Amino acid sequence: MSALDLGTDEVLAEVRGMAGVITLNRPKAMNALNQPMVDALSTVLDAWRDDEAVRLVILTGAGERGLCAGGDVVSLYHDAKANGVDGAKFWADEYLLNLVISTYPKPYLAIMNGIVLGGGIGVSAHGSHRIVTDDTRVGMPETGIGFVPDVGGSHLLTHVPSHLGTHLALTGQHVGAGEAIESGLADVFVPSAQLEELVEALCASGDAAVVEQFAVEAPRGFAAEPQEVEDVYSRESVEDILDALDDLAGQGREWAADAAKRIRRNSPLALKVTLESLRRAKGQSLAEALDTEFRVSVNMQRGHDFVEGIRAQLVDKDRNPQWQPASLDQVQPADVEQAFAPIEDPRITEPNLAARA
């Protein structure tokens, strides 16, 4: 067994048998990603790329609460208030890491136990083998903090069948293992009680196919009928989607009533930018989508709703964000377009990941 020195104890990396095991080690923060963690993950994957002793890579999270609750958005909140550029650097490096994971030449197995949100999706759902379990709760909850799905989320969610990805993006809903598999964010279900044995078998064999020996049928997925979801979320605008959800709710469809309630409490601007982001991602490669997301992330960080959303949810915790604009009908097309505009700050260089892919 050998370990890499990464200059931080928030990411642990060691070679066990024939596997490289990475542990996100910030359990008090539910392993939320910060700049040193992104840097460490990139260093590890680069070191193991050509290491013949490492046949496959396993990603896990320390603690019992989850793999990763996303990015450290409170630090991004403070960066926004200071008109800083730390957020831009973080996203440039994080999105490059997401792209590296998606094209990694060795099997990359993510153990998606517990909470897996936002940036946690970025370091897991782009892997070759995505494993969910009994307590998995997966989501892209960004619209609830005045932000949009990133880390390649626009690319992932726009390729989900029956517009389930649009449903997850607009509602920000956390879903379980069955829904995660059904929506294409995970591959197999392994009972929690067998995870330790699975990791041991992977390390001993260096063979990712071992996962199939532990996989069992996943719990039931979405309660909604696929055609209903398709009909609702293929509508032209967020307003039209809400009208369709309200119609179904009036017919007693509980999933639609719940979805409409969730959407209405989210940032109107973020909702409209998210829907447009998904539509643009449909014709893009992952690298192209990440480049688009970089612009959107930096532009949205500098807007009112990002700071206000994090203040309400995570800083003051009053759960009462005052969105600007306050309603969907007040969001102008120019407001949405501004989110996709090139970054004009001379301190920031856009990553141009499409050129590296």
NORWOHU-V874710 format. One record per helix or strand of 2 or more residues. SS is the DSSP state (helix for helix, strand for strand). FROM is the first residue (numbers start at 1). LEN is the number of residues. If there is no record, write none. Layout:
# NORWOHU-V874710
ss;from;len
SS;FROM;LEN
SS;FROM;LEN
This chain:
# NORWOHU-V874710
ss;from;len
strand;2;2
strand;11;6
strand;19;6
helix;27;3
helix;35;15
strand;56;6
strand;66;3
helix;73;9
helix;86;17
strand;107;6
strand;114;4
helix;119;4
strand;129;4
strand;137;3
helix;142;4
helix;153;6
helix;161;11
helix;177;6
strand;188;2
helix;192;14
helix;208;7
helix;226;8
helix;238;13
helix;254;11
helix;268;14
helix;286;16
helix;304;12
helix;328;3
helix;333;7
helix;353;3
